[in-house]
Amino acid sequence: MTVEATDTISAKGKAAEAVAILTSREIARTLGDVGVPVRVVEDFTSRTEADRVLRDTYDV
């Protein structure tokens, strides 16, 4: 797995290379439909939430 932190405009440009985009609710609204799943993470410091979002994204 590769993780990359980008700004909103770069995320739109790199979306085709991604399996999914994990972001905040506000940025998810700004991104709109980028052709890959956009997953909202409320608390990036929560291991439990990160685990839940990743499991959901990868259907584990």
C-alpha atoms as one frame of an Amber mdcrd trajectory, in Angstrom:
protein
   0.000   0.000   0.000   1.226   3.461  -0.859  -0.093   6.521   0.946   0.306
  10.029  -0.371  -0.804  13.296   1.214  -1.909  15.861  -1.354  -3.927  19.013
  -1.677  -7.424  18.887  -3.166  -6.406  19.808  -6.708  -3.593  17.227  -6.772
  -5.966  14.579  -5.408  -8.313  15.181  -8.345  -5.417  14.846 -10.783  -4.032
  11.672  -9.203  -7.381   9.962  -8.570  -7.006   7.678 -11.600  -3.884   6.179
  -9.977  -5.667   5.526  -6.662  -7.746   2.669  -5.298  -9.525   5.115  -2.988
  -9.170   8.549  -1.460  -9.421   8.934   2.320 -10.252  12.477   3.339 -12.353
  14.761   5.523 -16.058  15.335   4.850 -15.431  18.905   3.675 -12.786  17.908
   1.142 -14.891  14.951  -0.019 -17.661  17.417  -0.917 -15.164  19.545  -2.827
 -13.732  16.565  -4.715 -17.075  15.332  -5.988 -16.955  12.322  -8.321 -13.318
  11.494  -9.122 -13.883   7.976 -10.450 -12.678   6.138  -7.325 -14.290   5.713
  -3.919 -13.865   8.704  -1.640 -13.966   7.595   2.007 -14.618  10.083   4.791
 -12.470   9.811   7.899 -13.735  11.877  10.819 -10.650  11.397  13.035  -7.349
  10.600  11.350  -5.716  10.076  14.751  -8.061   7.202  15.625  -6.582   3.798
  14.838 -10.022   2.258  15.221 -11.555   4.552  12.633  -8.642   4.202  10.226
  -8.928   0.417  10.557 -12.681   0.543   9.909 -12.341   2.729   6.819  -9.519
   0.632   5.358 -11.379  -2.641   6.000 -14.463  -1.220   4.351 -12.442   0.077
   1.411 -10.661  -3.235   0.838 -13.704  -5.372   1.786 -11.823  -7.213   4.550
